[in-house]
Amino acid sequence: MALDKATVTKIARLARVRVAEAEKDALVGELSGILAFIEQLSEIDTSGVEPMTSVVAMPLPRRDDKVTDGGKQDDILANAPEKTAGFFTIPKVIE
Amino acid sequence: MTAPTPALLKGATGDWELIIGLEVHAQVTSNSKLFSGASTEFGAEPNTQVSLIDAGFPGMLPVINGFVVEQAVRTGLGLNAQINLRSVFDRKNYFYPDLPAGYQISQYKQPIVGEGIVTVDLPDGSVREVGIERLHLEQDAGKSLHDQHPKLTYVDLNRAGVALMEIVSKPDLRSGEEAGAYVKKLRAILRYLGTCDGNMEQGSLRCDVNVSVRKPGAALGTRCEIKNVNSVRFLQQAVDFESRRQIEELEAGRAIKQETRLYDANTGETRTMRSKEEAHDYRYFPDPDLLPLELTPDYVARIKATLPELPDAKRARLESDLAIAPYQARVLVMEKESADYFEAFVAAVQKRTGKAPQDIGQDCANVVVTELFGALNKDSKSIESSPISPTALAGLQALKMDGTVSGPTAKKVFEEMYATGKDASAIVEEKGLKQVSDSGALEAMVDKVIADNPKQVEQYRGGKETVITFFVGQLMKLSRGTANPAMVTELLKKKLAK
């Protein structure tokens, strides 16, 4: 599957990555190459094979419904670029 | 169950049919979050109920809350739905400041609960079945506050990671009123089950509404999704506004754009929030941090065995075992707390009087629905804050049933109990309201009334027997409502016949 420039632009926007117009042609080639590499897998016939969701044969572990965490506002906010009164603050976003 | 009767809307070019489907987000009642051990309690200081998982720190692994899984299964069973023994968690990718990981863990292709059915009671007394498409588990996002600062948005992650059940209906609803009735019923079921507290003001229950219109019988029209609808009243308003808007657009020759719209409670209008094709490309994929959730038939059966009696079953039982009329039965089961109150009341009356449930049910229902709910509604009070407890009310009911107080007096005593919280027998004692069934005392009063009203006596004896009600009324006045009406009538008849 080969990507076109419009798709690369869309992927970049969805990932919030700014890509200069001049870089896009190169990315079309690189991303298409990656997809082509992965697509080799489709040569194998997997009909009737369950998709593998994990490499370990174990059930999803479940925990008890207990409060064991929280109360660390300082840690949570430690890396916040901006904060006020216990909140993260960011430039206003209104839809 | 009848097929949806299309409540048609009149437009300039003829009738339009309204098609509504709802996505309800119900916060799961649990102590801790879906994938972290942080508390779910409402109203804490900002960012104090946040684990590093909820805040999207790198390297943190989610571990599912087993009780939340149980709650989802319980809800599915309460919605008569299929429980999927294998379900998968996916990542739904989008960027927003209150979603620190950049994705929400949700269930996409394989939800924990599949198709089900909710029986909805419509305001006209009819009943309709509304299909449930699915129920899946997902994380809630944090909360953005836009009104704290002119230039900044404040973000609190306390809610981030709290477990939600997204319950998706089939597009089976045909009016705002029906949509409202559906949400009320769904809320009642969740509250009976104890899987969601249903508190719409605190955001424990939120609705997104999909609305489209079409000419009757035509193919489905393009739909718009309305977000931010957080009360049943707003839901109806939003649907009414949005359907009108779509009809006007279509009749003016314009197409409906598929988009997300925001309901504004201040204006009662909906407005464009974002257009769907632009923002919604969620790139779902299975979350590599989580294995598929696998349940055994045994596990489901165990949960099923613990299901409480749900509103429909309770209502049927009230009608059959307690001989209560359908209208009252319906009102009584609407809220779990009302139903609990009523059942405690009936049990207490039964204990005091030794009567069979079917002999006291209807009378008890009348007292609760008419007197108590009436008084509570007038004061905008909930049943939990009723000044009269079920046992206290049973005290009054027993006095009424054994003839100690008459019907009209019981009403007065009720008012007094409601106002003062005093015991019924104390009020009756204090105010001398005991029904007079002593024939000697009654006879004296009957004689007086007959002597005082010769004209009416003449009328009665002349064949106008309805005048008897006049005499009964006079007697009640004389006795301040304490005379036993049955005895009075009998005595009057006897004396007047002479």
Interface residues (C-beta under 8 A of the other chain):
Chain A: K10 L14 R16 T53 S54 V56 M58 P59 L60 P61 R62 R63 D64 D65 K66 V67 T68 D69 G70 G71 K72 Q73 D75 I76 L77 E82 T84 A85 G86 F87 F88 T89 I90 P91 K92 V93 I94 E95
Chain B: S30 N31 S32 S36 G37 A38 S39 E45 P46 N47 T48 Q49 V50 S51 L52 A55 V63 I64 N65 G66 F67 V68 V69 V88 N93 F95 Y96 P97 S144 L145 H146 Q148 H149 P150 K151 L152 T153 Y154 V155 D156 L157 L262 M273 R274 D281 R283 P286 L290 L291 P292 L293 E294
